[in-house]
Amino acid sequence: MNRRQLQKLGIPPKFAAAAIDALRTAASQDLGFGLKGKRAKDLIKEVAASPATFVHDPVWGRLASEMLGYARGIDVPSAGSDEEFGRLKGHPPGEGGAAT
């Protein structure tokens, strides 16, 4: 599923990477969802429509938390952002190429 498809299902572009990661995780864990086609689309729509329901879910929780934080005005760095990359490399925000 690509960013455009995710956006049509209600996922803002800022959270496409987290949605793709969640889909990949669910598929790799063989959770019996058959995460292709309609089932994958239905799950994405459910998370987009009601992220609070999924906050504690081990697969969808990160996406749900990011969406809720953004909706509440708390800007959570999306996966793959410069800030997140710097933090993963052990640099505090503003150092080592990380954006502030």
C-alpha positions as CSV (number, residue, x, y, z in Angstrom):
1,M,0.0,0.0,0.0
2,N,1.5,3.4,-0.9
3,R,1.1,6.9,0.6
4,R,-1.6,7.9,-1.9
5,Q,-3.7,4.8,-1.1
6,L,-3.3,5.4,2.6
7,Q,-4.3,9.1,2.3
8,K,-7.5,8.0,0.5
9,L,-8.2,5.7,3.5
10,G,-7.9,8.6,6.0
11,I,-4.2,8.5,6.9
12,P,-2.6,12.0,6.6
13,P,0.7,11.9,4.6
14,K,2.7,12.8,7.7
15,F,1.8,9.3,9.1
16,A,2.1,7.2,6.0
17,A,5.5,5.8,7.2
18,A,4.0,4.7,10.5
19,A,1.0,3.1,8.7
20,I,3.3,1.2,6.3
21,D,5.4,0.0,9.3
22,A,2.3,-1.2,11.1
23,L,1.1,-3.1,8.0
24,R,4.5,-4.6,7.5
25,T,4.6,-5.7,11.2
26,A,1.2,-7.2,11.2
27,A,2.0,-9.1,8.0
28,S,5.4,-10.4,9.3
29,Q,3.8,-11.6,12.6
30,D,1.3,-13.7,10.6
31,L,-1.5,-12.5,12.7
32,G,-4.1,-14.2,10.6
33,F,-5.4,-10.9,9.2
34,G,-4.5,-11.8,5.6
35,L,-3.4,-8.2,5.4
36,K,-4.1,-7.7,1.8
37,G,-6.9,-6.1,0.0
38,K,-10.1,-5.4,1.9
39,R,-8.9,-6.4,5.3
40,A,-5.9,-4.2,5.2
41,K,-8.0,-1.3,4.0
42,D,-10.6,-1.9,6.7
43,L,-8.0,-1.9,9.4
44,I,-6.4,1.4,8.2
45,K,-9.9,3.0,8.0
46,E,-10.6,1.9,11.6
47,V,-7.4,3.3,12.9
48,A,-7.9,6.6,11.0
49,A,-11.4,6.9,12.2
50,S,-10.8,6.0,15.9
51,P,-7.1,6.1,16.8
52,A,-7.8,6.2,20.5
53,T,-9.1,2.6,20.3
54,F,-5.7,1.4,19.0
55,V,-3.3,3.3,21.3
56,H,-2.4,0.2,23.3
57,D,-2.4,-2.1,20.3
58,P,1.1,-3.7,19.8
59,V,0.9,-3.3,16.0
60,W,-1.2,-0.1,15.5
61,G,-0.4,1.7,18.7
62,R,2.5,3.9,17.3
63,L,0.4,5.1,14.4
64,A,-2.6,5.8,16.6
65,S,-0.5,7.6,19.2
66,E,1.2,9.8,16.5
67,M,-2.2,10.7,15.0
68,L,-3.7,11.5,18.4
69,G,-0.7,13.6,19.5
70,Y,-0.9,15.5,16.2
71,A,-4.6,16.1,16.6
72,R,-4.0,17.4,20.2
73,G,-1.3,19.8,18.9
74,I,1.6,17.7,20.1
75,D,3.8,17.4,17.0
76,V,5.3,13.9,17.2
77,P,8.2,13.4,14.7
78,S,7.1,11.0,12.0
79,A,9.2,7.9,11.4
80,G,12.2,8.8,9.3
81,S,12.3,12.5,10.2
82,D,15.7,14.1,10.7
83,E,15.0,14.5,14.4
84,E,14.1,10.9,14.8
85,F,17.2,9.9,12.8
86,G,19.4,12.0,15.1
87,R,17.9,10.5,18.2
88,L,18.4,6.9,16.9
89,K,22.0,7.8,16.2
90,G,22.4,8.9,19.8
91,H,22.4,12.6,19.2
92,P,20.1,14.9,21.1
93,P,17.9,17.1,18.9
94,G,19.9,19.8,17.2
95,E,23.1,17.9,17.1
96,G,24.6,15.5,14.6
97,G,22.4,16.6,11.7
98,A,19.2,16.3,13.6
99,A,16.6,19.0,13.0
100,T,15.4,21.1,15.8
